[in-house]
Amino acid sequence: MRTLTRTTAEERRHLPLSTAEVVIRAVDGDSAADGGERFIGYAAKFNSRTAIGNPLRWGFYEEIAPGAFTKTLQEGDARMLIDHDSYYVVSRVSAGTLQLAEDAHGLPVDSALDPALSYVNDLKANVRNKNITGMSFGFWVVKDDWTLEKVETSDGQTAEVEVRRILEVRLLEVSAVTFPQYEDTEAELASVASALVRRGDQAAIERRARYRPELRDLLQLVGSGPADDSDGDTDGAGAAVRQAAAAEQRGALAAHSTDTSDAAWDGPGNSSDLPAEETALRQAHAWVDPDGDAAAKSSYRFIHHFVGVDGDVGAASTVACTTAIGVLNGARGGTAIPEEDRQTVYKHLARHLKDAGLKAPELKQVAGEPGETTRETSTPQDAPAAADGTEPAVTTRADSDSRILRMRGLAARYGLPLIPS
């Protein structure tokens, strides 16, 4: 059994209506006279084994351990959405309109329903009409472990399958959903790919690639490493995990949901308060130079998070996100990052604006011949100055190598980190 403690891309899991126990319940007390109602259901159930992909060939079984939500419920500020769409925010923990707490069965959801929101009235009608058929939750895995078990197949044979047990998550949101199960193989494949990259086990990828050859490309994302490592893991998995961790620090950084703020933005001030530490730098920016020092501020672009005087990275600035999209579109001298990264950085910034209920400006086609780049001007919004006041290094490149493009396309397809060549 191997336990990992590294977060990666956002994942989602679903419960059908019968398991989620979704109901619209009238509120007792004075507010009921005004037609007050609440949404009740389960976003997750403990120890309920779910097939992710085909466990006998290229997938695995998964279950959530009791206590997986304990820490995140104490520290987080989850929202309830409709179909994972942050335009349709139904309730929020910090607003007092969403109650989340683990019980013996799983993660129950108790949400207020504001009739002033038209889509909330639609939600109530859709639940009653059974158009909304389940619940789901978006999360990052913090800790999990993998075990090998023997199961009996439908033809009476015995087969070995892998079981992923999720021990701790960072909860982002819960959703009432129209499709509580995977509607196509591609969605399942994306979930399998995300879990495999986080795991960093090359042998596990190779086994599944016999049935889904496209998964072999994931080997380029986890890299290769020595057969031993300082963590005492002698099968090379620890080294692969460190390789995958390094991959997260390169190129465009994946979109994620955080708190947002429209307060006045001071790019240089926030950059000054930001510690020269990889985790904080990655949290505050949207891109890191694959050829740069991942612990140097000069390697990063598009700072857009507020930073406290203690160095803690906080809410995303809607002002900084909008300004950074302008840079992507050619303002302030434009940007020199590769086109594939430009698309991913845009999605990162647009996600924050969407979380704030704002429509992101469109990403424009940058003029120029294929492979050409425009020198990026060092500005507070997209490239903080180095500590000595010198201009950050500017990278120009033509991504003509087809293998690199294939890797970038794969990473973008599954929302995965990309390891540099």
NORGI-V111425 format. One line per field, one symbol per residue. phi: phi as a letter, one per 40 degrees, with the letter a starting at -180 (. if undefined). Layout:
phi=???
This chain:
phi=.bbbbbcbccbbbbbcdcccfcabbccchcccccgcabcbibcabcfbcbcbgbccbbbacaabcdgcbdccccbcacbbbbfgcccbccaacccgbbbbacbcbibcbbbcbcccccccccddcccccgccbibaababcbbabbbbbbbccccgcbbcbcbcbccabbcbabbcbcbcbccacccccccccccccccgccccccccccbbdcccccdcccgbaccbaccgcccgcccccccccccccbgccccacacbabcdbbdcccccccccbddcccccbbabcdccccbbdccbbgcabcbcccgccbcccccccccccccdchcfggbbcddccdcccdccccccccccgbccdcccccchcdgcbbccccbdcbacccccgccdcbbbabcccccccccccccccbgbcbccc
